[in-house]
Amino acid sequence: MFVILWEFEVKPGSEDRFQKAYGPEGDWVRLFRRDPHFRRTQLLRDSSRALWYFTVDLWDSEADYLAFLDGHRTAYEDLDRAGEGLTLRERRVLSFTLDLSASRSF
């Protein structure tokens, strides 16, 4: 599983619109659902900073995510531009591959 964590500082007064656009039924998820390798997006609100949010995007693999970007670049960039008015800052915090088949032993 490939995981991408994004951080956003939302403009005051734009919280509801941001949550609708970036939430589990929002514009981004509708775009990502065009690809069978997309699993889900989770929207999280920072409890210590009222205007800060995180999204966690889950894909089958990094290669699948990159292939999606290649195939949907224009739609991705259009949606990104449309959301610029909702945020003061955004950044990709990290991404990693999570091996769900690995067993843990403590």
Residue pairs with C-beta under 8 A, 6 or more apart in sequence:
1 39
1 58
1 59
1 60
1 61
1 97
1 98
1 99
1 100
2 58
2 59
2 60
2 61
2 62
2 64
2 65
2 95
2 96
2 97
2 98
3 56
3 57
3 58
3 59
3 95
3 96
3 97
3 98
4 55
4 56
4 57
4 59
4 65
4 92
4 94
4 95
5 54
5 55
5 56
5 92
5 93
5 94
5 95
6 54
6 55
6 57
6 90
6 91
6 92
6 93
7 52
7 53
7 54
7 89
7 90
7 91
7 93
8 18
8 22
8 52
8 53
8 54
8 55
8 87
8 89
8 90
9 51
9 52
9 87
9 88
9 89
9 90
10 18
10 51
10 52
10 53
10 86
10 87
10 88
11 51
11 85
11 86
11 87
11 88
12 51
14 85
14 86
14 87
15 51
17 86
18 53
18 83
18 86
18 87
19 26
19 43
19 53
20 26
21 27
21 28
21 83
21 86
22 28
22 41
22 43
22 53
22 55
22 83
23 29
23 41
23 43
24 40
24 41
24 42
24 43
26 43
27 79
27 82
27 83
28 41
28 55
28 79
29 40
29 41
31 72
31 75
31 76
31 79
32 38
32 41
32 57
32 68
34 68
34 72
35 64
35 67
35 68
35 71
35 72
37 59
37 60
37 61
37 64
37 65
37 67
37 68
38 57
38 58
38 59
38 64
38 68
39 58
39 59
39 60
40 57
40 58
41 55
41 56
41 57
41 58
42 55
42 56
42 58
43 53
43 54
43 55
44 53
44 54
44 55
44 56
45 52
45 53
46 52
46 53
46 54
51 88
54 93
57 65
59 65
59 68
61 97
62 95
62 97
69 76
